[in-house]
Amino acid sequence: MKPVVVVGGGIVGACVAYQVARAGVPVTVIFRDGGVTPLSFAWIGTGPPWPGGASDLSGFILTDWLALASSVPGVDVRWSGDDGAVDPVAVTRALLRAARGLGARTVSGASVSAVRDGLVSSSAGQLPASTVVVAAGTGTTGLCPSVAVPASPAFRLRVRAPRGLVPGIVATEHFDVREASPGLLLATAPLGADRSPAGLRTLAGQTTDRLRAAFGGGPRLPGGELRLLDWAVGQRPMPPGGPVIGWVSPGVYVAVMHSAICLAPVAARLIAEEIVTGRPSPALAACHSRPV
């Protein structure tokens, strides 16, 4: 039996691979790296806005994350009320590890050049497939030209700080911030017009100063105790009109969405059901881009 071949090793591809393997169907995951997932703010929430078909999925976000956390070792969610946060790299690795435990095969460090019904062409060779699932984020359009996936840049920085300084997830006009692990803050800030290395360095410094001003007024934070570690810009896939999920040609299925961290567990569960049973999922109807 030919396997389902999932193209993409980020949070979406890992979730799809796990759910397909869990259904007892052979699956191969092929990817070059983790895509933009390692640079994600990795926040889980259900608040609007949810464009297009994302609104039909948003009601399942918390229950699907709770189900993953209870069934997959290494999927750890730090909850703060109805919001949560994860280590996106650790969770993706845990899902791939769980998929392998169910018989999945992973091919890492490989680039995919073309997909078509029954076959994936890659630097690791030709991979026969019963179905190809393209979960390649901003790389989706290069493999499936009919699917428009604009990239939206996001600025992320990491800051060393006293443990417990930031309670939960704090959102302001100038930054969003959460504690990624004890003593390590993960923050995002709106990008300005100057996106040169010097401009990004300035933005990182300004955001760190704003964090210090917001949380450093008390005795917990003597001056200089907040220390900027690094910053980066990730290119988030931002399909216009919400998630694009479904068949785009015979044998080729796409799964691209924002926010992938929030939506991947529920989307993957429904994607696996569609592929394994051959029956369309009503919850994905508004995400289906067009009939084949």
VMD Tcl script that draws the C-alpha trace (Angstrom):
set ca {
  {0.00 0.00 0.00}
  {1.40 3.39 -0.99}
  {1.72 5.79 1.95}
  {0.20 9.20 2.37}
  {3.16 11.55 1.84}
  {3.09 14.75 3.89}
  {5.30 17.54 2.55}
  {6.33 19.81 5.42}
  {7.76 19.21 8.88}
  {6.30 22.15 10.77}
  {3.40 22.01 13.21}
  {0.78 21.38 10.49}
  {2.70 18.60 8.75}
  {3.54 16.95 12.07}
  {-0.07 17.05 13.24}
  {-1.34 15.62 9.95}
  {1.27 12.85 9.98}
  {0.35 11.90 13.54}
  {-3.39 11.79 12.84}
  {-2.99 9.78 9.64}
  {-0.66 7.31 11.37}
  {-3.07 7.11 14.30}
  {-5.77 6.03 11.85}
  {-3.58 3.08 10.85}
  {-2.64 4.41 7.40}
  {1.02 4.32 6.23}
  {2.50 7.81 6.12}
  {5.80 9.39 5.15}
  {6.76 12.94 6.17}
  {9.36 14.72 4.07}
  {10.80 18.10 4.97}
  {13.91 20.24 4.72}
  {13.51 21.89 8.14}
  {10.82 23.07 10.51}
  {9.84 26.04 8.35}
  {8.56 29.05 10.26}
  {7.32 26.97 13.22}
  {10.51 27.51 15.32}
  {9.97 31.29 15.09}
  {6.32 31.17 16.12}
  {5.01 33.05 19.13}
  {3.21 29.74 19.74}
  {0.17 31.18 21.47}
  {-3.07 29.21 21.63}
  {-6.29 31.19 21.85}
  {-9.81 31.22 20.52}
  {-10.55 34.92 20.31}
  {-11.58 36.56 17.02}
  {-11.03 37.49 14.30}
  {-11.03 34.13 12.50}
  {-11.30 34.75 8.74}
  {-13.08 32.40 6.36}
  {-13.26 28.77 7.38}
  {-11.13 29.39 10.47}
  {-14.30 30.51 12.25}
  {-15.77 27.01 11.85}
  {-12.63 25.48 13.40}
  {-12.08 27.93 16.24}
  {-14.60 26.26 18.56}
  {-12.50 23.08 18.56}
  {-9.11 24.66 19.28}
  {-9.03 24.10 23.02}
  {-10.54 20.59 22.99}
  {-8.15 19.37 20.29}
  {-5.11 20.80 22.06}
  {-6.27 19.21 25.32}
  {-6.68 15.89 23.52}
  {-3.16 16.06 22.07}
  {-1.64 17.05 25.39}
  {-3.30 14.11 27.13}
  {-2.36 11.51 24.52}
  {1.06 12.48 23.10}
  {4.08 12.52 25.44}
  {6.02 15.76 25.05}
  {3.03 17.87 23.99}
  {3.02 20.23 26.97}
  {0.75 23.28 27.10}
  {1.19 26.09 29.61}
  {-2.36 27.27 30.24}
  {-3.34 30.73 31.44}
  {-7.12 30.74 31.69}
  {-8.48 29.89 28.24}
  {-5.18 30.83 26.59}
  {-2.17 28.59 26.29}
  {1.35 28.49 24.93}
  {3.71 25.76 23.76}
  {7.30 25.25 22.77}
  {6.64 24.85 19.02}
  {9.84 22.93 18.28}
  {9.36 20.51 21.18}
  {5.72 19.89 20.27}
  {6.52 19.31 16.59}
  {9.27 16.85 17.52}
  {6.93 15.07 19.94}
  {4.26 14.67 17.26}
  {6.76 13.33 14.71}
  {8.13 10.97 17.33}
  {4.61 9.77 18.13}
  {3.89 9.32 14.41}
  {7.04 7.23 14.03}
  {5.92 5.14 16.98}
  {2.78 4.39 14.99}
  {4.78 3.33 11.95}
  {5.35 6.63 10.12}
  {8.57 7.28 8.22}
  {10.32 10.65 8.27}
  {12.71 11.98 5.62}
  {14.46 15.10 6.91}
  {16.88 17.51 5.26}
  {15.27 16.95 1.85}
  {13.79 19.54 -0.51}
  {10.70 18.77 -2.60}
  {10.72 20.00 -6.20}
  {7.35 18.75 -7.50}
  {4.18 16.94 -6.47}
  {1.55 15.21 -8.56}
  {-0.97 12.42 -8.26}
  {0.88 9.42 -6.90}
  {4.38 10.90 -6.70}
  {6.60 13.34 -4.83}
  {9.88 14.39 -6.48}
  {12.60 15.36 -4.02}
  {16.31 15.57 -3.42}
  {15.92 12.26 -1.56}
  {14.45 10.60 -4.65}
  {10.97 9.82 -5.92}
  {8.39 8.94 -3.27}
  {5.28 7.02 -4.39}
  {2.14 8.28 -2.66}
  {-1.50 7.32 -2.33}
  {-2.19 10.96 -1.45}
  {0.15 13.94 -1.24}
  {-0.57 16.44 1.53}
  {1.25 19.74 0.98}
  {1.70 21.43 4.36}
  {4.63 23.57 3.29}
  {3.54 27.00 4.51}
  {4.86 29.76 2.27}
  {6.40 27.08 0.04}
  {2.95 25.78 -0.90}
  {2.52 28.03 -3.94}
  {5.76 26.78 -5.48}
  {4.39 23.23 -5.43}
  {0.72 24.08 -6.04}
  {0.61 27.25 -8.20}
  {-3.18 27.52 -7.98}
  {-2.94 28.21 -4.22}
  {-1.97 31.77 -3.31}
  {-0.06 31.95 -0.03}
  {1.33 35.43 0.62}
  {4.04 35.69 3.27}
  {3.55 38.01 6.22}
  {6.74 38.92 8.13}
  {6.69 38.67 11.92}
  {9.33 39.97 14.32}
  {10.22 37.80 17.32}
  {12.74 38.38 20.10}
  {13.91 36.47 23.16}
  {14.79 38.18 26.42}
  {16.29 36.81 29.62}
  {14.32 37.99 32.65}
  {13.58 37.08 36.27}
  {11.50 33.93 36.53}
  {7.76 34.64 36.73}
  {8.11 38.29 35.72}
  {5.34 38.13 33.09}
  {2.05 36.53 34.14}
  {0.40 34.61 31.31}
  {0.26 36.37 27.95}
  {0.37 40.17 27.86}
  {-0.66 42.07 24.71}
  {-0.05 45.80 24.22}
  {0.13 48.24 21.33}
  {3.90 47.83 21.09}
  {4.47 44.16 21.94}
  {2.99 40.81 22.89}
  {5.00 38.86 25.44}
  {4.86 35.61 27.38}
  {7.23 33.50 29.43}
  {8.42 30.74 27.11}
  {10.23 28.91 29.91}
  {11.29 29.93 33.42}
  {13.35 33.10 33.04}
  {12.97 33.34 29.25}
  {10.55 35.78 27.61}
  {9.29 35.44 24.06}
  {7.99 38.67 22.53}
  {6.71 40.00 19.22}
  {6.59 43.59 18.00}
  {5.12 45.32 14.95}
  {7.64 45.74 12.16}
  {8.38 49.27 11.01}
  {9.46 50.54 7.61}
  {13.16 49.99 8.30}
  {13.73 46.24 8.03}
  {17.47 46.41 7.50}
  {19.69 44.59 10.01}
  {20.35 47.91 11.74}
  {16.63 48.72 11.83}
  {15.77 45.33 13.31}
  {18.51 45.73 15.91}
  {17.02 49.09 16.89}
  {13.52 47.61 17.11}
  {14.80 44.79 19.32}
  {16.43 47.30 21.66}
  {13.35 49.51 21.77}
  {11.10 46.56 22.53}
  {13.41 45.40 25.32}
  {13.32 48.89 26.79}
  {9.50 48.85 26.63}
  {9.43 45.50 28.38}
  {11.72 46.86 31.06}
  {9.49 49.91 31.50}
  {6.33 47.80 31.64}
  {7.56 45.18 34.08}
  {10.56 46.74 35.78}
  {8.92 49.29 38.03}
  {9.05 47.19 41.17}
  {11.79 45.67 43.28}
  {11.70 42.42 41.30}
  {13.69 43.91 38.46}
  {16.82 45.87 39.30}
  {18.17 47.80 36.32}
  {19.87 45.68 33.71}
  {18.30 42.40 34.83}
  {16.36 42.19 31.57}
  {18.77 41.07 28.81}
  {18.11 40.83 25.10}
  {19.29 37.48 23.72}
  {18.37 37.47 20.02}
  {15.79 38.41 17.43}
  {14.58 37.11 14.08}
  {12.00 37.67 11.37}
  {9.83 34.76 10.25}
  {7.66 34.63 7.13}
  {4.20 33.46 8.17}
  {1.90 31.92 5.56}
  {-1.15 34.17 5.34}
  {-3.64 32.86 2.75}
  {-6.20 35.58 1.94}
  {-9.66 34.69 3.14}
  {-8.55 32.20 5.77}
  {-7.25 28.60 5.69}
  {-6.94 26.75 2.40}
  {-7.51 23.07 3.08}
  {-8.54 20.40 0.60}
  {-7.98 18.83 -2.79}
  {-6.41 21.08 -5.43}
  {-5.85 18.39 -8.05}
  {-6.36 14.61 -8.19}
  {-4.25 13.02 -5.46}
  {-2.92 16.35 -4.12}
  {-4.31 17.92 -0.95}
  {-3.15 21.20 0.61}
  {-3.21 22.40 4.22}
  {-2.11 25.98 4.82}
  {-3.44 28.25 7.55}
  {-2.86 31.03 10.07}
  {-2.57 30.73 12.98}
  {-1.10 27.29 12.41}
  {-0.26 26.82 16.10}
  {-3.90 27.35 17.06}
  {-5.55 25.51 14.19}
  {-3.19 22.62 13.35}
  {-4.58 20.04 15.81}
  {-8.22 20.41 14.82}
  {-7.43 20.85 11.12}
  {-5.20 17.76 11.10}
  {-7.83 15.62 12.78}
  {-10.40 16.59 10.14}
  {-7.88 16.31 7.27}
  {-7.02 12.77 8.33}
  {-10.72 11.88 8.46}
  {-11.26 13.24 4.94}
  {-8.27 11.40 3.49}
  {-8.83 8.11 5.30}
  {-12.60 7.87 4.84}
  {-12.91 9.69 1.50}
  {-15.84 11.67 2.91}
  {-15.78 15.50 3.04}
  {-15.85 17.04 6.50}
  {-18.61 19.64 6.91}
  {-16.35 21.55 9.33}
  {-13.80 22.05 6.52}
  {-16.31 23.07 3.84}
  {-15.50 26.78 4.06}
  {-11.76 26.00 3.83}
  {-12.06 24.06 0.60}
  {-10.69 26.28 -2.13}
  {-12.37 24.68 -5.13}
  {-13.65 21.32 -6.33}
  {-11.29 19.10 -8.31}
}
mol new
graphics top color blue
foreach p $ca { graphics top sphere $p radius 0.5 }
foreach p [lrange $ca 0 end-1] q [lrange $ca 1 end] { graphics top cylinder $p $q radius 0.2 }
display resetview
